[in-house]
């Protein structure tokens, strides 16, 4: 059965005129392996089918970055865009660059950012990027130069809106003196909640859109993860050495998944959908970035766009988090 353009709820992203669905397609994993933050080998045809499936089911934005697969993710996204009459919003990022040895570094100098956007536009095969973001606030001494360059790119029409990823409140305040920030992209999940203290309230008060990444903690909260599967991750899957995927945290995280399964079963929802729904329930959050490496994975998370947890379920989750910090 092919479902096309199902209406999903949308929210306005910050002070922009972009109305985005509560989940977007995240294109990190489809960059593939053989680089520092890769996810192991990925079949491009599966990736293309996954993105098409997400768009057919109503998702209206794709979030990628130049560095994902060292340019490869953007090239895969371009193939999908060429095949669609209904073009989704395209968000990408700059500041993480690589050399001929595939070594990744950070740079926010004006000439580097300008080179990056030309490369992204070429790989994506589009004239304008809907949201262009600084990926990391590194080097910190170059933040203002990088942000000033993004503001100029917006004036020149190469990008429609500009945002940042992984910035803290003081860094946001620093760049807001130069040009308004449309959005922030922080990590946020049941496992990683530190943005709740300062960052989310600040964004809410200042009308900065928030699109959270890794709401399922990079696949850990999907229900498909086991200690055995993690042990068998390929060497070029960055998650293999991540502390959340290792003991003692792994056992606690898998115990959390059991609770998510229990809550999801009552609604015919997957643990991943419950985990994503938990992030988008926060009033500061505009949308969540969700990856899917094949159409089946996409179908296992799409329900999060409309599913809402009730007060009793939120209390249940809260109780678990307090007992298992």
Backbone as numpy.savetxt, mean C-alpha at the origin, in Angstrom:
# Nx Ny Nz CAx CAy CAz Cx Cy Cz
-17.65 -16.59 -13.91 -18.50 -15.41 -13.91 -17.61 -14.16 -13.91
-17.88 -13.21 -14.79 -17.13 -11.96 -14.82 -17.98 -10.85 -14.22
-17.45 -10.27 -13.17 -18.14 -9.14 -12.55 -17.39 -7.89 -12.97
-18.10 -6.89 -13.47 -17.43 -5.68 -13.93 -18.00 -4.46 -13.22
-17.06 -3.58 -12.80 -17.45 -2.28 -12.24 -18.49 -2.34 -11.14
-18.32 -3.25 -10.22 -19.19 -3.28 -9.05 -18.96 -1.99 -8.28
-20.03 -1.35 -7.82 -19.86 -0.10 -7.08 -19.35 -0.39 -5.68
-18.19 0.14 -5.36 -17.64 0.04 -4.01 -17.70 1.43 -3.39
-17.82 1.49 -2.05 -17.85 2.81 -1.42 -16.55 3.59 -1.65
-16.66 4.91 -1.77 -15.47 5.74 -1.99 -15.42 6.87 -0.97
-14.21 7.39 -0.76 -14.00 8.55 0.11 -13.06 9.51 -0.60
-13.19 10.80 -0.31 -12.30 11.80 -0.90 -10.94 11.73 -0.21
-9.89 11.73 -1.01 -8.52 11.65 -0.49 -8.04 13.05 -0.12
-8.00 13.34 1.18 -7.51 14.63 1.65 -8.21 15.80 1.01
-7.42 16.78 0.55 -8.00 17.99 -0.06 -8.06 17.88 -1.58
-7.92 16.65 -2.10 -7.94 16.45 -3.55 -9.38 16.28 -4.05
-9.52 16.07 -5.36 -10.85 15.72 -5.89 -10.88 14.23 -6.27
-9.90 13.45 -5.75 -9.87 12.01 -6.01 -10.79 11.31 -5.02
-11.78 10.60 -5.54 -12.62 9.78 -4.67 -12.18 8.33 -4.87
-11.57 7.77 -3.83 -10.98 6.44 -3.98 -11.76 5.38 -3.20
-11.76 4.16 -3.74 -12.40 3.04 -3.06 -11.64 2.74 -1.77
-12.32 2.13 -0.80 -11.70 1.92 0.51 -10.55 0.93 0.47
-10.43 0.14 -0.59 -9.20 -0.63 -0.80 -8.69 -0.37 -2.22
-7.36 -0.37 -2.33 -6.72 -0.18 -3.62 -5.79 -1.35 -3.89
-5.42 -1.52 -5.15 -4.53 -2.63 -5.51 -3.08 -2.23 -5.27
-2.38 -2.98 -4.43 -0.96 -2.73 -4.13 -0.05 -3.58 -4.98
0.88 -2.93 -5.68 1.70 -3.62 -6.69 3.14 -3.87 -6.25
3.37 -3.99 -4.94 4.73 -4.27 -4.44 5.16 -5.69 -4.80
4.36 -6.67 -4.38 4.77 -8.08 -4.56 4.94 -8.45 -6.03
4.14 -7.85 -6.90 4.21 -8.24 -8.33 5.48 -7.73 -9.00
6.28 -6.94 -8.28 7.59 -6.57 -8.82 8.51 -7.77 -8.94
8.18 -8.84 -8.17 8.95 -10.08 -8.25 10.16 -10.09 -7.32
11.07 -11.03 -7.58 12.24 -11.24 -6.72 13.50 -10.60 -7.26
14.63 -11.07 -6.77 15.95 -10.64 -7.23 16.23 -9.16 -6.96
15.72 -8.67 -5.82 16.11 -7.34 -5.34 15.89 -7.33 -3.82
16.41 -6.30 -3.15 16.49 -6.29 -1.69 15.16 -6.52 -0.98
14.07 -5.94 -1.50 12.78 -6.09 -0.82 11.78 -6.86 -1.70
12.30 -7.86 -2.41 11.46 -8.67 -3.29 10.66 -9.72 -2.53
9.70 -10.30 -3.25 8.81 -11.32 -2.67 9.02 -12.68 -3.34
10.16 -12.88 -3.95 10.37 -14.13 -4.69 9.79 -14.04 -6.09
9.97 -15.11 -6.86 9.53 -15.12 -8.27 8.03 -14.86 -8.38
7.65 -14.10 -9.40 6.23 -13.82 -9.66 5.96 -13.94 -11.16
4.89 -14.62 -11.50 4.48 -14.77 -12.91 3.74 -13.51 -13.36
4.26 -12.84 -14.38 3.64 -11.58 -14.84 2.20 -11.76 -15.33
1.93 -12.88 -15.95 0.55 -13.10 -16.44 -0.43 -13.21 -15.27
0.02 -13.85 -14.19 -0.80 -13.93 -12.97 -1.02 -12.53 -12.39
0.03 -11.71 -12.41 -0.06 -10.34 -11.89 -1.07 -9.53 -12.68
-0.98 -9.63 -14.01 -1.89 -8.89 -14.89 -3.33 -9.32 -14.65
-3.53 -10.64 -14.53 -4.88 -11.16 -14.27 -5.40 -10.69 -12.91
-4.50 -10.61 -11.92 -4.89 -10.16 -10.57 -5.36 -8.71 -10.60
-4.60 -7.86 -11.29 -4.99 -6.44 -11.34 -6.31 -6.28 -12.08
-6.46 -6.98 -13.20 -7.74 -6.92 -13.94 -8.90 -7.34 -13.03
-8.68 -8.39 -12.25 -9.75 -8.90 -11.38 -10.14 -7.84 -10.34
-9.12 -7.19 -9.76 -9.40 -6.14 -8.77 -10.21 -5.00 -9.40
-9.82 -4.59 -10.60 -10.53 -3.49 -11.27 -11.94 -3.91 -11.67
-12.08 -5.15 -12.14 -13.42 -5.66 -12.51 -14.35 -5.67 -11.30
-13.76 -5.90 -10.12 -14.56 -5.96 -8.89 -14.79 -4.58 -8.27
-14.33 -3.53 -8.96 -14.68 -2.17 -8.54 -13.58 -1.34 -7.93
-12.40 -1.91 -7.69 -11.28 -1.13 -7.14 -10.90 -0.06 -8.17
-10.66 1.18 -7.71 -10.42 2.25 -8.70 -9.06 2.93 -8.60
-8.11 2.30 -7.87 -6.75 2.85 -7.81 -5.71 1.75 -7.65
-4.53 2.02 -8.22 -3.39 1.11 -8.12 -2.24 1.90 -7.49
-1.60 1.31 -6.49 -0.45 1.95 -5.85 0.79 1.13 -6.15
1.77 1.78 -6.78 3.03 1.11 -7.09 4.18 2.01 -6.66
5.39 1.68 -7.06 6.57 2.52 -6.79 7.64 2.15 -7.80
8.47 3.13 -8.12 9.55 2.88 -9.08 10.42 1.71 -8.64
10.69 1.63 -7.33 11.65 0.64 -6.83 11.10 -0.78 -6.80
9.79 -0.98 -6.86 9.23 -2.33 -6.78 9.69 -3.15 -7.99
10.53 -4.14 -7.71 11.09 -4.93 -8.82 12.05 -4.12 -9.66
12.53 -2.99 -9.12 13.46 -2.10 -9.84 12.88 -1.71 -11.20
11.68 -1.16 -11.16 10.98 -0.70 -12.37 9.98 -1.69 -12.92
10.11 -2.96 -12.54 9.28 -4.00 -13.17 7.79 -3.87 -12.83
7.49 -3.52 -11.58 6.08 -3.40 -11.19 5.36 -2.36 -12.06
6.00 -1.21 -12.27 5.38 -0.17 -13.11 5.15 -0.68 -14.53
6.08 -1.47 -15.05 5.92 -2.01 -16.41 4.74 -2.97 -16.50
4.54 -3.76 -15.44 3.40 -4.69 -15.41 2.09 -3.91 -15.34
2.07 -2.87 -14.50 0.87 -2.02 -14.39 0.54 -1.41 -15.74
1.56 -0.98 -16.48 1.35 -0.37 -17.80 0.61 -1.31 -18.75
0.95 -2.60 -18.69 0.29 -3.58 -19.58 -1.21 -3.63 -19.28
-1.56 -3.54 -18.00 -2.99 -3.56 -17.63 -3.67 -2.29 -18.12
-3.03 -1.14 -17.90 -3.64 0.15 -18.29 -3.95 0.18 -19.79
-3.06 -0.43 -20.58 -3.27 -0.44 -22.03 -4.49 -1.26 -22.43
-4.85 -2.20 -21.58 -5.97 -3.11 -21.90 -7.31 -2.64 -21.33
-7.33 -1.50 -20.62 -8.56 -1.05 -19.95 -9.11 0.19 -20.62
-10.43 0.25 -20.75 -11.05 1.49 -21.21 -11.34 2.39 -20.00
-11.54 1.76 -18.83 -11.83 2.49 -17.58 -10.55 2.61 -16.77
-9.77 3.66 -17.02 -8.46 3.76 -16.37 -8.58 4.08 -14.89
-7.96 3.25 -14.02 -7.96 3.56 -12.59 -7.00 4.72 -12.31
-7.10 5.28 -11.11 -6.09 6.22 -10.66 -4.77 5.46 -10.49
-3.67 6.12 -10.84 -2.35 5.49 -10.70 -1.50 6.32 -9.73
-1.06 5.67 -8.65 -0.21 6.30 -7.64 1.16 5.62 -7.70
2.23 6.40 -7.69 3.56 5.81 -7.61 4.46 6.68 -6.74
5.72 6.26 -6.57 6.60 6.90 -5.58 8.02 7.06 -6.12
8.71 8.03 -5.51 10.12 8.27 -5.84 10.96 8.25 -4.56
12.25 8.36 -4.70 13.28 8.53 -3.65 14.13 7.29 -3.42
13.65 6.10 -3.83 14.47 4.89 -3.70 15.02 4.57 -5.08
16.33 4.70 -5.22 16.96 4.51 -6.53 17.91 3.31 -6.47
18.31 2.83 -7.63 19.20 1.66 -7.65 20.28 1.85 -8.71
21.36 1.09 -8.52 22.48 1.20 -9.46 22.57 -0.05 -10.34
23.62 -0.12 -11.15 23.76 -1.24 -12.10 23.95 -2.58 -11.39
24.31 -2.55 -10.10 24.45 -3.79 -9.33 23.17 -4.14 -8.56
22.08 -3.42 -8.86 20.78 -3.63 -8.22 20.81 -3.27 -6.73
21.76 -2.45 -6.33 21.85 -1.97 -4.95 20.92 -0.76 -4.80
20.08 -0.79 -3.75 19.08 0.27 -3.56 19.62 1.34 -2.61
19.46 2.61 -3.00 19.83 3.74 -2.14 18.71 4.76 -2.09
18.95 5.89 -1.40 17.93 6.93 -1.24 18.46 8.26 -1.73
17.61 9.00 -2.47 18.03 10.31 -2.97 16.80 11.18 -3.22
16.87 12.45 -2.80 15.75 13.38 -3.00 16.20 14.69 -3.64
17.39 14.70 -4.23 17.86 15.89 -4.94 16.96 16.14 -6.15
16.79 17.39 -6.52 15.86 17.76 -7.59 16.15 17.01 -8.89
17.42 16.95 -9.30 17.73 16.28 -10.57 17.36 14.80 -10.53
17.55 14.17 -9.36 17.23 12.75 -9.22 15.72 12.52 -9.28
14.95 13.36 -8.58 13.49 13.23 -8.59 12.95 13.44 -10.00
13.51 14.42 -10.70 13.05 14.68 -12.08 13.37 13.49 -13.00
14.53 12.91 -12.81 14.88 11.74 -13.61 13.92 10.59 -13.30
13.62 10.44 -12.01 12.72 9.36 -11.60 11.33 9.50 -12.20
10.79 10.72 -12.20 9.41 10.85 -12.71 9.37 10.59 -14.21
10.39 11.02 -14.92 10.41 10.75 -16.38 10.47 9.24 -16.62
11.27 8.54 -15.80 11.36 7.08 -15.95 10.03 6.41 -15.61
9.36 6.89 -14.55 8.07 6.30 -14.18 7.01 6.54 -15.25
6.95 7.77 -15.77 5.98 8.08 -16.84 6.23 7.19 -18.05
7.52 6.98 -18.37 7.86 6.14 -19.53 7.45 4.68 -19.28
7.78 4.16 -18.08 7.44 2.76 -17.79 5.93 2.55 -17.73
5.22 3.51 -17.13 3.76 3.38 -17.00 3.03 3.71 -18.30
3.74 4.38 -19.21 3.19 4.78 -20.51 1.96 5.68 -20.35
2.07 6.65 -19.44 1.00 7.63 -19.24 1.62 9.04 -19.23
0.76 10.06 -19.34 1.25 11.44 -19.39 1.25 12.11 -18.01
0.36 11.65 -17.13 0.21 12.28 -15.81 0.03 11.20 -14.75
0.66 11.40 -13.61 0.48 10.48 -12.47 -0.52 11.14 -11.51
-1.51 10.38 -11.07 -2.57 10.96 -10.23 -2.07 11.36 -8.84
-1.20 10.54 -8.27 -0.63 10.87 -6.95 0.83 10.43 -6.96
1.72 11.41 -6.77 3.16 11.11 -6.75 3.65 11.32 -5.33
4.37 10.32 -4.80 4.71 10.32 -3.37 6.21 10.15 -3.15
6.71 10.82 -2.11 8.07 10.53 -1.64 7.98 9.25 -0.82
8.75 8.24 -1.21 8.62 6.91 -0.63 9.10 6.85 0.82
10.28 7.44 1.08 10.85 7.48 2.43 11.48 8.83 2.66
11.44 9.35 3.90 12.04 10.66 4.18 13.56 10.57 4.34
14.22 10.01 3.35 15.67 9.80 3.37 16.29 10.28 2.05
17.45 10.91 2.09 18.13 11.44 3.26 17.32 12.60 3.84
17.29 12.70 5.16 16.45 13.71 5.81 16.87 15.13 5.41
18.15 15.31 5.12 18.65 16.64 4.74 18.12 17.09 3.38
17.57 16.14 2.60 17.09 16.47 1.24 15.56 16.51 1.14
14.87 16.35 2.28 13.40 16.31 2.26 12.81 17.56 1.62
13.28 18.74 2.04 12.68 19.98 1.54 12.94 20.17 0.04
14.12 19.81 -0.40 14.43 19.90 -1.84 13.55 18.95 -2.63
13.39 17.72 -2.11 12.54 16.74 -2.79 11.10 17.20 -2.88
10.58 17.71 -1.75 9.17 18.13 -1.71 8.93 19.36 -2.60
9.88 20.29 -2.61 9.77 21.46 -3.50 9.72 21.01 -4.96
10.48 19.98 -5.28 10.50 19.46 -6.66 9.14 18.83 -7.01
8.57 18.07 -6.06 7.23 17.49 -6.31 6.20 18.60 -6.53
6.29 19.68 -5.74 5.36 20.80 -5.91 5.48 21.41 -7.30
6.72 21.50 -7.80 6.93 22.04 -9.15 6.38 21.10 -10.22
6.56 19.79 -10.00 6.03 18.81 -10.96 4.50 18.90 -11.04
3.89 19.22 -9.91 2.43 19.41 -9.90 2.06 20.65 -10.71
2.79 21.73 -10.51 2.54 22.96 -11.28 2.70 22.72 -12.77
3.66 21.87 -13.12 3.94 21.58 -14.54 2.94 20.59 -15.15
2.08 20.00 -14.30 1.06 19.08 -14.82 1.52 17.64 -15.01
2.72 17.33 -14.55 3.19 15.94 -14.67 2.51 15.05 -13.64
2.10 15.66 -12.52 1.36 14.92 -11.48 0.16 15.77 -11.07
-0.91 15.09 -10.64 -2.11 15.83 -10.22 -2.04 16.20 -8.74
-1.56 15.27 -7.92 -1.47 15.53 -6.48 -0.17 14.94 -5.95
0.27 15.47 -4.79 1.53 15.00 -4.21 1.33 14.59 -2.75
2.02 13.52 -2.37 1.92 13.00 -1.01 3.23 12.39 -0.57
3.21 11.80 0.61 4.42 11.18 1.16 4.09 9.84 1.79
5.12 9.09 2.06 4.99 7.77 2.69 6.03 7.67 3.80
5.65 7.09 4.93 6.58 6.84 6.04 7.12 8.11 6.71
6.43 9.23 6.61 6.84 10.46 7.28 6.23 10.53 8.68
6.94 11.16 9.62 6.37 11.40 10.94 5.75 12.79 11.00
5.14 13.16 12.12 4.42 14.43 12.22 5.35 15.62 12.00
6.53 15.62 12.61 7.41 16.79 12.46 7.87 16.94 11.01
8.06 15.83 10.31 8.45 15.90 8.89 7.29 16.43 8.04
6.07 16.03 8.38 4.89 16.55 7.68 4.80 18.07 7.88
4.99 18.51 9.11 4.91 19.94 9.41 5.98 20.72 8.65
7.15 20.12 8.54 8.27 20.75 7.83 7.94 21.01 6.36
7.36 20.01 5.69 7.10 20.16 4.25 5.80 20.92 3.96
4.88 20.92 4.92 3.62 21.66 4.71 3.87 23.16 4.56
5.00 23.65 5.08 5.35 25.06 4.93 5.67 25.38 3.46
6.01 24.34 2.69 6.38 24.52 1.28 5.15 24.34 0.37
4.38 23.27 0.60 3.21 22.98 -0.24 2.31 21.99 0.51
0.97 22.11 0.36 0.07 21.21 1.08 0.32 19.74 0.74
0.11 18.87 1.74 0.29 17.43 1.59 -1.07 16.79 1.34
-1.25 16.17 0.18 -2.54 15.53 -0.12 -2.74 14.29 0.74
-1.67 13.49 0.88 -1.85 12.21 1.57 -0.57 11.72 2.20
-0.77 10.84 3.20 0.33 10.13 3.84 0.07 8.64 3.70
1.14 7.89 3.46 1.03 6.44 3.38 1.88 5.81 4.49
1.26 5.43 5.62 2.00 4.78 6.70 1.70 3.29 6.76
2.56 2.49 7.40 2.21 1.09 7.65 1.18 1.06 8.78
0.17 0.22 8.66 -0.84 0.13 9.72 -1.53 -1.23 9.63
-1.50 -1.95 10.73 -2.18 -3.25 10.79 -2.42 -3.59 12.25
-3.11 -4.68 12.48 -3.33 -5.17 13.84 -2.00 -5.47 14.55
-0.97 -5.71 13.77 0.34 -6.05 14.32 1.21 -4.79 14.50
0.92 -3.77 13.70 1.75 -2.55 13.70 0.83 -1.34 13.87
0.69 -0.88 15.13 -0.33 0.12 15.44 0.23 1.45 15.93
1.55 1.65 15.82 2.14 2.85 16.43 1.66 4.16 15.83
1.10 4.16 14.60 0.63 5.41 13.99 -0.63 5.96 14.68
-1.27 5.12 15.51 -2.51 5.56 16.17 -2.26 6.70 17.16
-1.06 6.75 17.74 -0.78 7.72 18.81 -0.78 9.16 18.30
0.03 9.44 17.29 0.18 10.83 16.83 -0.19 11.04 15.37
0.25 10.12 14.52 0.18 10.36 13.07 -1.26 10.40 12.56
-2.08 9.40 12.91 -3.46 9.39 12.41 -4.27 10.58 12.93
-4.19 10.92 14.24 -4.91 12.10 14.70 -4.47 13.39 13.98
-3.16 13.53 13.75 -2.65 14.73 13.08 -3.23 14.83 11.66
-3.23 13.71 10.93 -3.76 13.71 9.56 -5.24 14.05 9.55
-5.97 13.49 10.52 -7.41 13.75 10.60 -7.68 15.24 10.85
-6.92 15.83 11.77 -7.11 17.25 12.10 -6.74 18.17 10.95
-5.81 17.74 10.11 -5.29 18.60 9.05 -5.75 18.21 7.65
-6.76 17.36 7.59 -7.33 16.91 6.30 -6.28 16.38 5.34
-5.40 15.56 5.87 -4.43 14.84 5.04 -4.98 13.42 4.85
-5.18 13.01 3.62 -5.69 11.66 3.35 -4.70 10.62 3.82
-5.21 9.49 4.30 -4.32 8.41 4.76 -4.62 7.14 3.98
-3.61 6.65 3.26 -3.76 5.34 2.63 -2.72 4.41 3.27
-3.23 3.45 4.02 -2.33 2.60 4.81 -1.80 1.44 3.98
-0.56 1.05 4.28 -0.02 -0.11 3.57 0.20 -1.27 4.53
0.29 -2.47 3.96 0.45 -3.72 4.72 -0.61 -3.92 5.80
-1.91 -3.74 5.47 -2.96 -3.96 6.47 -3.08 -5.42 6.90
-2.57 -6.33 6.07 -2.54 -7.76 6.43 -1.13 -8.17 6.85
-0.30 -7.17 7.19 1.09 -7.40 7.58 1.81 -8.31 6.57
1.76 -7.87 5.31 2.48 -8.57 4.22 2.11 -10.05 4.11
0.81 -10.34 4.26 0.32 -11.71 4.08 0.23 -12.51 5.36
0.80 -11.99 6.44 0.84 -12.73 7.70 -0.56 -12.98 8.27
-1.49 -12.04 8.04 -2.83 -12.14 8.64 -3.89 -12.69 7.67
-3.45 -13.31 6.59 -4.41 -13.80 5.59 -5.06 -15.12 5.97
-4.41 -15.87 6.87 -4.91 -17.21 7.18 -4.19 -18.27 6.37
-3.38 -17.83 5.41 -2.67 -18.79 4.55 -1.25 -19.06 5.06
-0.84 -18.38 6.13 0.55 -18.45 6.57 0.72 -19.48 7.69
1.76 -20.28 7.57 2.12 -21.23 8.63 3.63 -21.14 8.84
4.09 -21.66 9.97 5.53 -21.65 10.24 6.28 -22.42 9.15
5.68 -23.51 8.69 6.31 -24.33 7.64 6.43 -23.55 6.33
5.36 -22.84 5.97 5.39 -22.09 4.72 6.45 -20.99 4.78
6.55 -20.32 5.93 7.55 -19.25 6.09 8.96 -19.83 5.99
9.17 -21.00 6.61 10.50 -21.65 6.55 10.89 -21.96 5.11
9.88 -22.18 4.25 10.15 -22.53 2.84 10.12 -21.34 1.90
10.02 -20.12 2.44 10.09 -18.94 1.58 11.41 -18.96 0.80
11.40 -18.52 -0.46 12.67 -18.43 -1.19 13.59 -17.39 -0.54
14.88 -17.50 -0.80 15.85 -16.59 -0.18 15.64 -15.14 -0.59
15.02 -14.91 -1.75 14.81 -13.52 -2.18 13.43 -13.00 -1.78
12.82 -13.61 -0.75 11.58 -13.07 -0.16 11.98 -12.37 1.13
11.85 -11.04 1.16 12.32 -10.24 2.29 11.66 -10.64 3.62
10.46 -11.23 3.56 9.71 -11.55 4.78 10.40 -12.63 5.61
11.21 -13.42 4.95 11.88 -14.54 5.63 12.65 -14.07 6.87
13.22 -12.87 6.81 14.05 -12.35 7.92 13.35 -11.25 8.72
12.04 -11.11 8.53 11.30 -10.07 9.26 10.86 -10.61 10.63
11.02 -9.80 11.68 10.77 -10.28 13.05 9.32 -10.74 13.27
8.36 -10.16 12.53 6.95 -10.57 12.72 6.72 -11.99 12.20
7.58 -12.45 11.31 7.47 -13.79 10.73 8.35 -14.80 11.47
8.97 -14.36 12.57 9.87 -15.24 13.33 9.40 -15.32 14.79
9.81 -16.37 15.47 9.49 -16.48 16.90 10.30 -15.44 17.69
9.76 -14.92 18.80 8.51 -15.36 19.44 7.25 -14.71 18.90
7.40 -13.72 18.01 6.23 -12.97 17.55 5.31 -13.79 16.65
5.89 -14.72 15.91 5.10 -15.49 14.95 3.94 -16.23 15.63
4.21 -16.92 16.74 3.15 -17.69 17.42 2.01 -16.78 17.86
2.37 -15.61 18.39 1.35 -14.65 18.82 0.53 -14.18 17.62
1.19 -13.89 16.49 0.50 -13.40 15.30 -0.43 -14.47 14.70
0.01 -15.73 14.73 -0.84 -16.81 14.20 -2.03 -17.06 15.13
-1.86 -16.80 16.42 -2.96 -16.90 17.37 -4.01 -15.81 17.08
-3.52 -14.63 16.72 -4.41 -13.54 16.31 -5.22 -13.94 15.08
-4.57 -14.62 14.13 -5.26 -15.07 12.92 -6.42 -16.00 13.26
-6.24 -16.83 14.28 -7.34 -17.73 14.70 -8.57 -16.93 15.13
-8.35 -15.82 15.83 -9.46 -14.95 16.22 -10.11 -14.31 14.98
-9.28 -13.86 14.04 -9.80 -13.25 12.81 -10.63 -14.26 12.01
-10.18 -15.53 12.01 -10.93 -16.60 11.34 -12.30 -16.76 11.98
-12.30 -16.77 13.30 -13.54 -16.97 14.05 -14.53 -15.83 13.76
-14.05 -14.60 13.77 -14.93 -13.45 13.47 -15.41 -13.50 12.02
-14.49 -13.83 11.12 -14.83 -13.86 9.70 -15.86 -14.92 9.35
-15.78 -16.08 10.00 -16.69 -17.19 9.68 -18.16 -16.80 9.83
-18.44 -15.98 10.82 -19.83 -15.56 11.06 -20.38 -14.71 9.91
-19.48 -14.14 9.11 -19.91 -13.25 8.01 -19.50 -13.78 6.64
-18.96 -15.00 6.61 -18.42 -15.55 5.37 -17.31 -14.65 4.81
-16.43 -14.21 5.71 -15.29 -13.37 5.34 -13.98 -14.06 5.72
-12.93 -13.78 4.97 -11.62 -14.37 5.26 -10.94 -13.61 6.40
-9.95 -14.23 7.07 -9.20 -13.50 8.10 -8.58 -12.21 7.54
-8.09 -12.28 6.29 -7.50 -11.09 5.66 -8.50 -9.96 5.54
-9.74 -10.29 5.16 -10.77 -9.25 5.03 -11.08 -8.62 6.38
-11.08 -9.44 7.44 -11.31 -8.90 8.80 -10.16 -7.96 9.18
-8.92 -8.38 8.88 -7.74 -7.56 9.21 -7.77 -6.22 8.48
-8.14 -6.23 7.20 -8.21 -4.99 6.42 -9.34 -4.11 6.93
-10.50 -4.73 7.19 -11.66 -3.97 7.69 -11.32 -3.27 9.01
-10.48 -3.92 9.82 -10.07 -3.31 11.09 -9.30 -2.01 10.84
-8.47 -1.97 9.80 -7.69 -0.74 9.53 -8.58 0.36 8.97
-9.50 0.02 8.06 -10.31 1.08 7.43 -11.42 1.58 8.35
-11.61 0.92 9.52 -12.63 1.40 10.45 -12.16 2.69 11.13
-10.86 2.97 11.08 -10.34 4.17 11.74 -10.76 5.41 10.96
-11.35 6.40 11.62 -11.88 7.56 10.89 -10.85 8.34 10.09
-9.57 8.25 10.45 -8.53 8.98 9.72 -8.15 8.29 8.40
-8.48 7.01 8.29 -8.03 6.22 7.13 -8.98 6.37 5.94
-8.42 6.78 4.81 -9.21 6.92 3.58 -9.31 5.59 2.85
-8.20 4.87 2.80 -8.19 3.59 2.09 -7.00 2.75 2.50
-7.07 1.46 2.15 -5.98 0.53 2.47 -5.44 -0.08 1.18
-4.12 -0.21 1.13 -3.47 -0.83 -0.03 -3.39 -2.33 0.21
-3.93 -3.08 -0.74 -3.99 -4.53 -0.57 -3.41 -5.22 -1.80
-2.42 -6.07 -1.58 -1.82 -6.78 -2.70 -2.53 -8.09 -2.97
-2.42 -8.56 -4.21 -2.92 -9.88 -4.59 -2.07 -10.36 -5.73
-1.47 -11.55 -5.58 -0.53 -12.01 -6.61 -1.21 -12.81 -7.71
-2.50 -13.13 -7.49 -3.28 -13.82 -8.53 -4.75 -13.50 -8.28
-5.64 -13.79 -9.26 -7.05 -13.43 -9.10 -7.70 -14.04 -7.86
-7.30 -15.27 -7.48 -7.90 -15.93 -6.32 -7.60 -15.14 -5.04
-6.36 -14.65 -4.92 -6.02 -13.84 -3.74 -6.84 -12.56 -3.70
-7.04 -11.95 -4.86 -7.86 -10.73 -4.93 -9.28 -11.02 -4.47
-9.83 -12.14 -4.92 -11.21 -12.49 -4.53 -11.30 -12.75 -3.02
-10.19 -13.14 -2.41 -10.18 -13.41 -0.97 -10.07 -12.17 -0.10
-9.91 -10.99 -0.73 -9.79 -9.75 0.06 -10.80 -8.68 -0.34
-11.46 -8.83 -1.46 -12.32 -7.75 -1.98 -13.47 -7.41 -1.03
-13.92 -8.39 -0.25 -15.02 -8.16 0.68 -14.70 -7.10 1.72
-13.41 -6.85 1.96 -13.01 -5.84 2.95 -13.46 -4.44 2.56
-13.75 -4.24 1.27 -14.18 -2.91 0.81 -15.54 -2.52 1.37
-16.34 -3.52 1.70 -17.70 -3.23 2.19 -17.97 -3.77 3.58
-17.14 -4.70 4.06 -17.37 -5.33 5.37 -17.02 -4.38 6.51
-17.90 -4.29 7.51 -17.62 -3.45 8.67 -17.78 -4.28 9.95
-16.82 -4.19 10.82 -16.85 -4.90 12.09 -17.82 -4.21 13.05
-18.57 -5.01 13.84 -19.48 -4.40 14.82 -18.73 -4.14 16.13
-19.39 -3.45 17.04 -18.74 -3.04 18.29 -18.26 -4.23 19.12
-19.07 -5.29 19.13 -18.70 -6.48 19.91 -17.43 -7.11 19.35
-17.33 -7.16 18.02 -16.16 -7.76 17.38 -14.92 -6.90 17.59
-15.10 -5.57 17.53 -13.97 -4.67 17.79 -13.48 -4.83 19.23
-14.42 -5.02 20.18 -14.05 -5.24 21.59 -13.29 -6.55 21.76
-13.74 -7.57 21.03 -13.07 -8.87 21.06 -11.60 -8.74 20.62
-11.40 -8.03 19.50 -10.05 -7.83 18.97 -9.22 -7.01 19.95
-9.84 -5.95 20.49 -9.17 -5.10 21.45 -8.70 -5.88 22.68
-9.57 -6.78 23.13 -9.24 -7.62 24.27 -8.03 -8.50 24.00
-8.00 -9.07 22.80 -6.86 -9.92 22.41 -5.57 -9.10 22.42
-5.63 -7.90 21.82 -4.42 -7.08 21.70 -3.88 -6.67 23.08
-4.81 -6.43 24.03 -4.38 -6.05 25.38 -3.75 -7.25 26.11
-4.34 -8.42 25.90 -3.82 -9.64 26.57 -2.54 -10.15 25.92
-2.35 -9.84 24.64 -1.18 -10.36 23.90 -0.42 -9.20 23.24
0.17 -8.33 24.07 0.80 -7.13 23.50 2.00 -7.47 22.61
